[in-house]
């Protein structure tokens, strides 16, 4: 019985040391910290990211949002709908292609980003508080290197550069 328990523990250790398992768990923790800090504001991390991208770029279509946030098109459609219902974004027809909708951050969206700025900053600080300042910088650099290395292996790669490639931060 002891050997079975020992091999079961080893099996769990193998699971708990897998990069995918640790990254998924770290993501769950990061989202939980964001939601704790932004409680009552009603924003998800993906909605927040979408709003930040719109503030940075001014106006985009759904495909542009998807490629800058790194989410698939169906998730983007849901996020955009929720943000529009909340009044944080506005959609209008593209002057050139009437099938295309141009999305911009509304005044209420800008105001929400102002309201969420400090709580989001606190969530980030809490997440990095597990490390010394030097280790936090190293942790972020390692995560960026990992994302840069495997970005194209996802069904929703991030492509903020006009040439379609993510800028390397090595």
Backbone as ProteinMPNN parsed JSONL, in Angstrom:
{"seq_chain_A": "XXXXXXXXXXXXXXXXXXXXXXXXXXXXXXXXXXXXXXXXXXXXXXXXXXXXXXXXXXXXXXXXXXXXXXXXXXXXXXXXXXXXXXXXXXXXXXXXXXXXXXXXXXXXXXXXXXXXXXXXXXXXXXXXXXXXXXXXXXXXXXXXXXXXXXXXXXXXXXXXXXXXXXXXXX", "coords_chain_A": {"N_chain_A": [[0.828, -1.2, 0.0], [1.963, 1.217, 0.714], [3.848, 1.642, -1.319], [2.149, 2.048, -3.5], [0.927, 4.403, -2.704], [3.152, 6.047, -2.651], [3.888, 6.037, -5.365], [1.626, 7.22, -6.405], [1.826, 9.744, -5.249], [4.163, 10.573, -6.512], [3.211, 10.681, -9.097], [1.361, 12.773, -8.833], [3.165, 14.811, -8.21], [4.522, 14.938, -10.63], [2.464, 15.892, -12.251], [1.922, 18.37, -10.983], [4.248, 19.741, -11.509], [4.296, 20.242, -14.166], [4.671, 22.46, -16.899], [2.338, 23.475, -18.241], [0.265, 22.919, -16.407], [1.085, 24.477, -14.207], [1.104, 27.03, -15.376], [-1.615, 27.317, -16.072], [-2.734, 27.243, -13.524], [-1.474, 29.464, -12.366], [-2.603, 31.425, -13.971], [-5.301, 31.214, -13.173], [-5.054, 32.089, -10.536], [-4.073, 34.689, -10.936], [-6.256, 35.872, -12.292], [-8.175, 35.649, -10.257], [-7.08, 37.372, -8.323], [-7.24, 39.807, -9.722], [-10.049, 40.015, -9.987], [-10.782, 40.141, -7.286], [-9.613, 42.586, -6.534], [-10.939, 44.34, -8.232], [-13.539, 44.118, -7.532], [-17.021, 44.606, -7.738], [-16.872, 46.326, -9.884], [-17.398, 44.923, -12.15], [-15.939, 43.94, -14.372], [-14.26, 41.676, -16.52], [-11.022, 40.097, -16.865], [-10.434, 39.826, -19.569], [-12.223, 41.604, -20.773], [-11.212, 43.957, -19.689], [-8.617, 43.931, -20.831], [-9.332, 44.186, -23.525], [-10.465, 46.739, -23.53], [-8.234, 48.261, -22.832], [-6.619, 47.841, -25.079], [-8.235, 49.069, -27.038], [-8.154, 51.699, -26.096], [-5.461, 52.234, -26.517], [-5.154, 51.919, -29.312], [-7.206, 53.357, -30.483], [-9.351, 52.895, -32.567], [-10.78, 49.883, -33.766], [-11.549, 46.867, -35.61], [-13.373, 43.805, -34.949], [-11.661, 41.675, -35.566], [-9.166, 42.882, -35.405], [-9.111, 43.481, -32.653], [-9.157, 40.871, -31.62], [-6.654, 39.89, -32.517], [-4.898, 41.515, -31.15], [-5.441, 41.151, -28.462], [-5.288, 38.464, -28.204], [-7.28, 36.499, -28.37], [-9.848, 34.228, -29.473], [-12.079, 34.584, -32.308], [-14.82, 34.131, -31.719], [-14.936, 34.445, -28.948], [-14.123, 37.081, -28.836], [-16.328, 38.323, -30.07], [-18.298, 37.888, -28.119], [-17.191, 39.274, -25.909], [-17.074, 41.891, -26.934], [-19.813, 42.347, -27.342], [-20.751, 42.29, -24.671], [-19.34, 44.473, -23.607], [-20.412, 46.51, -25.158], [-23.117, 46.403, -24.389], [-22.806, 47.279, -21.769], [-22.168, 49.847, -22.244], [-19.578, 50.686, -22.656], [-18.193, 50.633, -25.014], [-18.446, 51.661, -28.46], [-20.015, 50.874, -31.539], [-19.734, 51.262, -35.019], [-20.602, 51.522, -38.508], [-18.091, 50.8, -40.906], [-16.691, 53.236, -42.997], [-15.67, 52.526, -45.482], [-16.039, 49.713, -45.881], [-19.012, 48.414, -45.524], [-19.844, 46.074, -44.298], [-18.18, 45.692, -42.23], [-17.583, 46.476, -38.836], [-16.6, 49.22, -36.91], [-14.978, 49.664, -33.887], [-14.912, 51.57, -30.978], [-13.703, 53.006, -27.921], [-16.0, 54.21, -25.605], [-17.03, 57.286, -23.95], [-17.859, 56.51, -21.408], [-16.446, 54.131, -21.266], [-13.788, 55.038, -21.22], [-13.917, 56.362, -18.759], [-14.42, 54.163, -17.081], [-12.008, 52.764, -17.371], [-10.341, 54.544, -16.065], [-11.369, 54.306, -13.472], [-10.758, 51.637, -12.914], [-8.044, 51.542, -12.979], [-6.304, 51.846, -10.642], [-7.166, 49.617, -8.963], [-6.455, 47.522, -10.76], [-3.73, 47.892, -10.916], [-3.057, 47.307, -8.265], [-3.763, 44.585, -8.217], [-1.859, 43.532, -9.973], [0.473, 44.163, -8.547], [0.046, 42.614, -6.247], [0.15, 40.042, -7.361], [2.807, 39.92, -8.167], [4.044, 40.225, -5.791], [4.818, 37.89, -4.634], [7.414, 37.563, -5.157], [10.826, 38.799, -4.931], [11.859, 42.105, -5.948], [13.77, 41.854, -7.974], [13.466, 39.142, -8.704], [10.8, 39.249, -9.558], [10.98, 40.822, -11.867], [12.586, 39.112, -13.371], [10.886, 36.874, -13.533], [8.726, 37.959, -15.064], [10.144, 38.528, -17.409], [10.886, 35.918, -18.172], [8.349, 34.779, -18.59], [7.503, 36.403, -20.734], [9.399, 35.655, -22.64], [8.711, 32.966, -22.982], [6.074, 33.261, -24.011], [6.678, 34.711, -26.341], [8.178, 32.772, -27.701], [6.343, 30.672, -28.17], [4.031, 31.822, -29.194], [2.926, 31.645, -31.83], [1.959, 29.09, -31.853], [-0.574, 28.896, -30.951], [-4.19, 29.026, -31.27], [-5.0, 31.573, -31.362], [-2.968, 33.738, -31.927], [-1.068, 36.553, -30.725], [-0.716, 39.565, -32.393], [0.565, 42.368, -32.534], [2.156, 43.996, -34.143], [2.451, 45.763, -37.232], [3.419, 44.257, -39.305], [2.501, 41.764, -38.809], [3.869, 40.168, -37.042], [4.868, 39.461, -33.717], [6.613, 41.694, -31.692], [9.861, 40.95, -30.693], [11.16, 40.553, -27.437], [13.61, 39.871, -26.395]], "CA_chain_A": [[0.0, 0.0, 0.0], [2.841, 2.371, 0.783], [4.452, 1.888, -2.626], [1.113, 2.635, -4.348], [0.778, 5.788, -2.268], [4.37, 6.732, -3.1], [3.84, 6.25, -6.811], [0.555, 8.189, -6.628], [2.402, 11.046, -4.909], [5.092, 10.921, -7.586], [2.372, 11.03, -10.227], [0.86, 14.127, -8.575], [4.309, 15.716, -8.343], [4.755, 15.121, -12.065], [1.404, 16.773, -12.729], [2.064, 19.707, -10.411], [5.461, 20.374, -12.04], [4.154, 20.435, -15.616], [4.507, 23.887, -17.217], [0.946, 23.796, -18.549], [-0.506, 22.912, -15.159], [1.486, 25.643, -13.418], [0.644, 28.241, -16.061], [-3.072, 27.397, -15.911], [-3.008, 27.585, -12.121], [-1.047, 30.849, -12.187], [-3.623, 32.248, -14.608], [-6.472, 31.221, -12.292], [-4.726, 32.938, -9.385], [-3.989, 36.065, -11.429], [-7.627, 36.321, -12.533], [-8.826, 35.798, -8.95], [-6.561, 38.6, -7.708], [-7.841, 40.926, -10.46], [-11.468, 40.107, -9.633], [-10.862, 40.622, -5.903], [-9.272, 44.007, -6.497], [-11.906, 45.128, -9.013], [-14.886, 43.705, -7.115], [-18.041, 45.635, -7.851], [-16.768, 47.049, -11.154], [-18.037, 44.074, -13.144], [-15.121, 43.704, -15.562], [-13.389, 40.503, -16.553], [-9.679, 40.438, -17.329], [-10.474, 39.931, -21.025], [-12.879, 42.876, -21.068], [-10.234, 44.985, -19.348], [-7.597, 43.908, -21.875], [-9.944, 44.72, -24.743], [-10.599, 48.177, -23.366], [-6.882, 48.833, -22.873], [-6.22, 47.807, -26.495], [-8.987, 50.112, -27.741], [-7.615, 53.001, -25.683], [-4.15, 52.387, -27.145], [-5.232, 51.963, -30.778], [-8.239, 54.285, -30.942], [-10.494, 52.171, -33.119], [-10.434, 48.595, -34.369], [-12.659, 45.953, -35.845], [-13.273, 42.65, -34.047], [-10.464, 40.896, -35.897], [-8.048, 43.621, -34.827], [-9.139, 43.257, -31.206], [-8.771, 39.472, -31.379], [-5.217, 39.679, -32.729], [-4.121, 42.274, -30.167], [-5.682, 40.609, -27.118], [-4.94, 37.047, -28.224], [-8.474, 35.683, -28.12], [-10.455, 33.791, -30.73], [-13.111, 35.495, -32.818], [-16.11, 33.972, -31.028], [-14.782, 35.084, -27.634], [-14.099, 38.519, -29.099], [-17.71, 38.753, -30.317], [-18.979, 37.903, -26.826], [-16.617, 40.362, -25.106], [-17.522, 43.152, -27.541], [-21.246, 42.489, -27.04], [-20.894, 42.634, -23.243], [-18.856, 45.842, -23.419], [-21.376, 47.409, -25.788], [-24.284, 46.423, -23.495], [-22.453, 48.08, -20.594], [-21.958, 51.22, -22.679], [-18.153, 51.01, -22.619], [-17.686, 50.767, -26.384], [-19.431, 52.021, -29.485], [-19.771, 50.267, -32.854], [-20.311, 51.983, -36.159], [-20.225, 50.968, -39.807], [-16.884, 51.289, -41.553], [-17.029, 54.069, -44.159], [-15.223, 51.862, -46.704], [-16.636, 48.379, -45.982], [-20.211, 48.467, -44.678], [-19.987, 44.817, -43.542], [-17.231, 45.777, -41.118], [-17.931, 47.404, -37.764], [-15.479, 49.857, -36.232], [-15.258, 49.691, -32.451], [-14.136, 52.554, -30.22], [-14.013, 53.139, -26.506], [-16.911, 55.325, -25.349], [-16.651, 58.111, -22.792], [-18.049, 55.66, -20.224], [-15.335, 53.188, -21.279], [-12.615, 55.768, -20.725], [-14.138, 56.579, -17.322], [-14.232, 52.878, -16.392], [-10.569, 52.483, -17.32], [-9.798, 55.377, -14.989], [-11.801, 53.713, -12.198], [-10.146, 50.326, -12.707], [-6.579, 51.664, -13.052], [-5.658, 51.545, -9.357], [-7.374, 48.211, -8.597], [-5.661, 46.657, -11.642], [-2.337, 48.063, -10.468], [-2.94, 46.539, -7.012], [-3.791, 43.157, -8.555], [-0.543, 43.217, -10.546], [1.439, 44.208, -7.444], [-0.183, 41.428, -5.404], [0.639, 38.855, -8.065], [4.273, 39.944, -8.189], [4.518, 40.296, -4.408], [5.363, 36.581, -4.28], [8.825, 37.596, -5.528], [11.597, 40.021, -4.718], [11.774, 42.951, -7.143], [14.639, 41.265, -8.993], [12.825, 37.915, -9.182], [9.582, 39.619, -10.291], [11.416, 41.232, -13.206], [13.036, 37.896, -14.06], [9.675, 36.1, -13.792], [8.043, 38.563, -16.204], [10.987, 38.318, -18.589], [10.773, 34.516, -18.563], [7.012, 34.6, -19.173], [7.513, 37.047, -22.049], [10.19, 34.807, -23.543], [7.873, 31.791, -23.247], [5.0, 33.689, -24.912], [7.295, 35.016, -27.639], [8.625, 31.528, -28.329], [5.245, 29.785, -28.55], [2.865, 32.603, -29.602], [2.344, 31.168, -33.084], [1.445, 27.731, -31.665], [-1.931, 28.979, -30.419], [-5.207, 29.317, -32.288], [-5.231, 33.021, -31.34], [-1.702, 34.427, -31.637], [-1.08, 38.005, -30.583], [0.043, 40.175, -33.49], [0.405, 43.823, -32.452], [2.956, 44.716, -35.129], [1.777, 45.881, -38.527], [3.89, 43.208, -40.217], [1.894, 40.498, -38.427], [4.706, 39.432, -36.099], [5.006, 40.059, -32.407], [7.964, 42.213, -31.463], [10.629, 40.147, -29.75], [11.682, 41.328, -26.301], [14.669, 39.029, -25.828]], "C_chain_A": [[0.866, 1.254, 0.0], [3.443, 2.683, -0.581], [3.427, 2.488, -3.59], [0.921, 4.113, -4.015], [1.976, 6.612, -2.73], [4.347, 7.004, -4.584], [2.723, 7.227, -7.169], [1.055, 9.6, -6.327], [3.363, 11.512, -5.994], [4.311, 11.36, -8.815], [1.811, 12.442, -10.059], [1.979, 15.153, -8.711], [4.61, 15.984, -9.812], [3.711, 16.047, -12.672], [1.658, 18.208, -12.28], [3.301, 20.443, -10.896], [5.401, 20.579, -13.552], [3.967, 21.929, -15.901], [3.06, 24.277, -17.481], [0.077, 23.869, -17.308], [-0.203, 24.161, -14.346], [1.017, 26.945, -14.061], [-0.868, 28.417, -15.933], [-3.418, 27.835, -14.494], [-2.616, 29.032, -11.832], [-2.068, 31.809, -12.815], [-4.87, 32.338, -13.735], [-6.242, 32.157, -11.105], [-4.697, 34.402, -9.806], [-5.378, 36.654, -11.679], [-8.346, 36.555, -11.209], [-8.365, 37.083, -8.256], [-7.158, 39.838, -8.386], [-9.299, 41.11, -10.039], [-11.67, 40.556, -8.191], [-10.629, 42.125, -5.841], [-10.303, 44.881, -7.21], [-13.346, 44.785, -8.657], [-15.853, 44.881, -7.199], [-17.979, 46.417, -9.157], [-17.315, 46.237, -12.31], [-17.262, 43.855, -14.426], [-14.356, 42.401, -15.43], [-12.007, 40.956, -17.023], [-9.652, 40.603, -18.847], [-11.169, 41.222, -21.463], [-11.922, 44.037, -20.798], [-9.157, 45.07, -20.432], [-8.109, 44.494, -23.18], [-10.055, 46.238, -24.669], [-9.238, 48.877, -23.412], [-6.384, 48.901, -24.316], [-6.945, 48.902, -27.28], [-8.488, 51.51, -27.357], [-6.287, 53.268, -26.394], [-4.235, 52.607, -28.648], [-6.309, 52.895, -31.325], [-9.474, 53.597, -31.47], [-9.988, 50.936, -33.851], [-11.701, 47.879, -34.781], [-12.451, 44.754, -34.916], [-12.032, 41.804, -34.319], [-9.232, 41.563, -35.312], [-7.961, 43.44, -33.321], [-8.638, 41.851, -30.895], [-7.269, 39.283, -31.5], [-4.359, 40.465, -31.746], [-4.288, 41.744, -28.745], [-5.304, 39.127, -27.045], [-6.108, 36.157, -27.847], [-9.089, 35.314, -29.466], [-11.629, 34.702, -31.082], [-14.443, 35.354, -32.093], [-16.054, 34.589, -29.633], [-14.791, 36.598, -27.797], [-15.514, 39.045, -29.299], [-18.481, 38.853, -29.009], [-18.501, 39.078, -25.973], [-17.111, 41.714, -25.628], [-19.003, 43.387, -27.247], [-21.465, 42.92, -25.597], [-20.451, 44.069, -22.989], [-19.812, 46.86, -24.034], [-22.634, 47.53, -24.922], [-24.035, 47.295, -22.279], [-22.223, 49.548, -20.951], [-20.501, 51.651, -22.731], [-17.517, 51.142, -23.996], [-18.826, 51.183, -27.295], [-19.016, 51.34, -30.783], [-20.438, 51.11, -33.918], [-19.859, 51.294, -37.441], [-18.926, 51.607, -40.278], [-17.307, 52.08, -42.78], [-16.701, 53.376, -45.476], [-15.939, 50.535, -46.927], [-17.816, 48.303, -45.01], [-20.46, 47.181, -43.897], [-19.158, 44.845, -42.264], [-17.701, 46.824, -40.112], [-16.652, 47.922, -37.116], [-15.874, 50.05, -34.769], [-14.329, 50.708, -31.799], [-14.58, 52.533, -28.766], [-14.914, 54.362, -26.333], [-16.374, 56.175, -24.196], [-16.791, 57.313, -21.5], [-16.928, 54.626, -20.119], [-14.053, 53.822, -20.771], [-12.727, 55.993, -19.215], [-13.935, 55.285, -16.539], [-12.756, 52.531, -16.305], [-9.882, 53.331, -16.253], [-10.132, 54.773, -13.623], [-11.055, 52.421, -11.884], [-8.609, 50.402, -12.658], [-5.895, 51.27, -11.741], [-5.908, 50.108, -8.904], [-6.56, 47.247, -9.466], [-4.188, 46.713, -11.263], [-2.091, 47.272, -9.175], [-2.923, 45.036, -7.284], [-2.446, 42.716, -9.111], [0.518, 43.173, -9.439], [1.283, 42.99, -6.532], [0.365, 40.174, -6.059], [2.165, 38.793, -8.028], [4.884, 40.012, -6.799], [5.074, 38.958, -3.907], [6.879, 36.552, -4.489], [9.504, 38.855, -5.004], [11.47, 40.845, -5.999], [12.605, 42.36, -8.28], [14.007, 40.002, -9.578], [11.542, 38.204, -9.956], [9.936, 40.031, -11.721], [11.859, 40.018, -14.017], [11.838, 37.02, -14.444], [8.937, 36.642, -15.018], [8.845, 38.382, -17.488], [10.891, 36.881, -19.088], [9.399, 34.226, -19.178], [6.934, 35.217, -20.565], [8.282, 36.201, -23.058], [9.389, 33.566, -23.935], [6.774, 32.141, -24.255], [5.559, 33.999, -26.298], [7.644, 33.741, -28.399], [7.467, 30.706, -28.891], [3.982, 30.509, -29.011], [2.171, 32.025, -30.831], [1.766, 29.752, -32.98], [0.021, 27.724, -31.117], [-2.918, 29.231, -31.549], [-5.53, 30.805, -32.321], [-3.93, 33.75, -31.003], [-1.888, 35.937, -31.536], [-0.184, 38.573, -31.679], [-0.113, 41.693, -33.458], [1.181, 44.608, -33.503], [2.254, 44.723, -36.483], [2.226, 44.808, -39.504], [3.378, 41.828, -39.831], [2.714, 39.675, -37.465], [4.798, 40.2, -34.79], [6.44, 40.528, -32.235], [8.666, 41.366, -30.417], [11.208, 41.035, -28.668], [12.829, 40.583, -25.643], [15.799, 39.808, -25.251]], "O_chain_A": [[0.527, 2.244, -0.649], [3.541, 3.849, -0.965], [3.777, 3.338, -4.409], [0.775, 4.956, -4.9], [1.815, 7.756, -3.154], [4.743, 8.084, -5.024], [2.851, 7.983, -8.131], [0.748, 10.542, -7.058], [3.384, 12.689, -6.355], [4.704, 12.306, -9.498], [1.782, 13.219, -11.013], [1.772, 16.236, -9.261], [4.915, 17.113, -10.196], [4.034, 16.889, -13.51], [1.616, 19.141, -13.082], [3.4, 21.656, -10.715], [6.371, 21.046, -14.149], [3.188, 22.593, -15.217], [2.603, 25.31, -16.991], [-0.749, 24.771, -17.171], [-1.114, 24.826, -13.854], [0.582, 27.861, -13.363], [-1.35, 29.528, -15.713], [-4.283, 28.686, -14.287], [-3.338, 29.746, -11.135], [-2.358, 32.869, -12.26], [-5.435, 33.419, -13.573], [-7.129, 32.92, -10.722], [-5.237, 35.26, -9.108], [-5.644, 37.801, -11.32], [-9.052, 37.552, -11.056], [-9.177, 37.798, -7.668], [-7.535, 40.799, -7.715], [-9.733, 42.23, -9.766], [-12.625, 41.275, -7.897], [-11.367, 42.847, -5.172], [-10.512, 46.034, -6.83], [-14.269, 45.124, -9.397], [-15.54, 45.998, -6.786], [-18.939, 47.104, -9.506], [-17.662, 46.799, -13.348], [-17.864, 43.609, -15.471], [-13.862, 42.066, -14.353], [-11.848, 42.071, -17.519], [-8.913, 41.445, -19.357], [-10.741, 41.859, -22.425], [-11.837, 44.98, -21.584], [-8.826, 46.161, -20.896], [-7.387, 45.222, -23.863], [-9.769, 46.935, -25.642], [-9.116, 49.965, -23.973], [-5.795, 49.901, -24.726], [-6.33, 49.587, -28.098], [-8.413, 52.398, -28.205], [-6.021, 54.391, -26.822], [-3.47, 53.396, -29.202], [-6.316, 53.19, -32.52], [-10.545, 53.707, -30.872], [-8.922, 50.944, -34.467], [-12.797, 48.24, -34.353], [-11.464, 44.699, -34.183], [-11.424, 41.277, -33.387], [-8.35, 40.887, -34.782], [-6.873, 43.267, -32.771], [-7.799, 41.663, -30.014], [-6.666, 38.591, -30.679], [-3.199, 40.113, -31.53], [-3.384, 41.874, -27.92], [-5.033, 38.599, -25.966], [-5.954, 35.188, -27.104], [-8.879, 35.998, -30.468], [-12.101, 35.483, -30.256], [-15.131, 36.35, -31.871], [-17.029, 35.193, -29.187], [-15.392, 37.313, -26.995], [-15.867, 40.094, -28.76], [-19.238, 39.803, -28.809], [-19.313, 39.793, -25.384], [-17.517, 42.574, -24.847], [-19.401, 44.509, -26.935], [-22.269, 43.811, -25.327], [-21.105, 44.801, -22.246], [-19.998, 47.948, -23.49], [-23.159, 48.628, -24.739], [-24.944, 47.976, -21.804], [-22.097, 50.393, -20.065], [-20.209, 52.842, -22.838], [-16.427, 51.699, -24.131], [-20.002, 51.073, -26.949], [-17.829, 51.239, -31.094], [-21.552, 51.605, -33.744], [-18.86, 50.576, -37.455], [-18.693, 52.798, -40.074], [-18.186, 51.645, -43.526], [-17.374, 53.607, -46.48], [-16.397, 50.258, -48.036], [-17.622, 48.145, -43.804], [-21.216, 47.195, -42.925], [-19.424, 44.093, -41.327], [-18.154, 47.907, -40.483], [-15.739, 47.153, -36.815], [-16.963, 50.535, -34.463], [-13.121, 50.709, -32.035], [-15.684, 52.098, -28.436], [-14.614, 55.432, -26.863], [-15.386, 55.818, -23.555], [-15.954, 57.419, -20.605], [-16.503, 54.279, -19.017], [-13.32, 53.219, -19.988], [-11.75, 55.832, -18.483], [-13.346, 55.299, -15.458], [-12.296, 52.053, -15.268], [-8.939, 52.871, -15.608], [-9.286, 54.733, -12.729], [-10.753, 52.141, -10.724], [-7.955, 49.413, -12.326], [-4.99, 50.435, -11.749], [-4.965, 49.43, -8.498], [-6.032, 46.258, -8.958], [-3.489, 45.7, -11.288], [-1.043, 46.646, -9.014], [-2.163, 44.297, -6.658], [-1.947, 41.647, -8.759], [1.351, 42.267, -9.398], [2.275, 42.405, -6.097], [0.976, 39.337, -5.394], [2.739, 37.715, -7.874], [6.097, 39.875, -6.641], [5.73, 38.911, -2.866], [7.549, 35.619, -4.047], [8.848, 39.845, -4.679], [11.021, 40.332, -7.024], [12.171, 42.371, -9.432], [14.007, 39.808, -10.794], [11.221, 37.49, -10.907], [9.263, 39.631, -12.671], [11.547, 39.907, -15.203], [11.786, 36.488, -15.553], [8.564, 35.878, -15.908], [8.271, 38.11, -18.543], [10.822, 36.649, -20.295], [9.302, 33.508, -20.174], [6.36, 34.621, -21.477], [7.854, 36.053, -24.203], [9.395, 33.166, -25.1], [6.562, 31.418, -25.228], [4.982, 33.598, -27.308], [7.425, 33.652, -29.608], [7.588, 30.112, -29.963], [2.951, 29.864, -29.203], [0.944, 31.93, -30.857], [1.147, 29.27, -33.928], [-0.532, 26.657, -30.848], [-2.525, 29.605, -32.654], [-6.255, 31.26, -33.206], [-3.8, 34.317, -29.918], [-2.759, 36.515, -32.185], [0.948, 38.129, -31.87], [-0.849, 42.252, -34.271], [0.885, 45.781, -33.729], [1.542, 43.778, -36.825], [1.494, 44.479, -40.437], [3.762, 40.829, -40.439], [2.299, 38.576, -37.097], [4.805, 41.431, -34.77], [7.377, 39.818, -32.602], [8.101, 41.099, -29.356], [11.689, 42.134, -28.943], [12.992, 40.669, -24.426], [16.755, 39.223, -24.742]]}, "name": "protein", "num_of_chains": 1, "seq": "XXXXXXXXXXXXXXXXXXXXXXXXXXXXXXXXXXXXXXXXXXXXXXXXXXXXXXXXXXXXXXXXXXXXXXXXXXXXXXXXXXXXXXXXXXXXXXXXXXXXXXXXXXXXXXXXXXXXXXXXXXXXXXXXXXXXXXXXXXXXXXXXXXXXXXXXXXXXXXXXXXXXXXXXXX"}
